[in-house]
Amino acid sequence: MDRRQRKTRQAIYDAFEALMANAHYRDITVAQIIERADIGRSTFYAHFETKDDLLEQMCVEMFDHIFEGVNEHCVTHADLRDTDLAGILAHLLYHMRDTHSGVCAKLLHEREPHFTAYFSEKLAVLFARKVCDMPQGVPADFAQSVLVASFTQAVSWWFSSSCTSTPEELAGWFLATLKIA
């Protein structure tokens, strides 16, 4: 992607984030994003097919280096390149708190289906890769489902309490509560 395309994409992200500060995701329209970003309709659609595609691409940009284990590309939280589950979860929490103007917190709190589905799917894969010590007889898909729901709820609680604990603390509490650390 060339510099002009990156600037346009950033303008779209910034417009979306600004709109999210004052409205629910479901109420934001592509027309509003286009107007706020000061771009043409065809320019928006050259980058994203839909508003949901915009949201998914933001998630990919924010999370994939964490979920896919390509942490050497992270410039914002380079000290959290650990491959243990606590380090990965803390890294994820930093990104959710510190990037995209709190959009993740709002989407999670609103239980926005596209964000929640993306986040849950990635968490399920992460937990499948990193959690090996489940009690005998516990089906893997059940364990993944419980872990995803529990972590998602823990993150929602963390955001509703204004992130007063550190990401490392929350990750540690989560793992200690589940006794899988």
C-alpha angles and dihedrals in degrees: 000000000000126000095262092052091048090051091050092048090049090050089053092048091048092049092049092049092049091051091047089056090068107024144041117262091242090057097052116096132202087241090059092049091049093049094047093047090046093228135125124263092246090052091055091048091048086064103031135020095209143353087264090054089053090053092047092050090051088053092048091050093047102039114021096083087056099043094040094046096240094132097148087081094058112108099172102056105020092150090066099064092122117135095213117105095247091055093046093049092048090049090051091050092051090054093047091050101038107037135067095016097282095305091138093055092050094046092048092047090049089047088229103195099222094049094041092049093049093046093046093048092052092045091051091055091046093050091046090055098042107034111072103148103079116146114265113271096027108124112236094229090053091050091048091050093051093046093048093048092045095048093045090052091046090053091048090051090048092053093045088054090053093252092283092162123060122257088247091054093049092047090049093048091049093052093042091051091052092040092226099115 
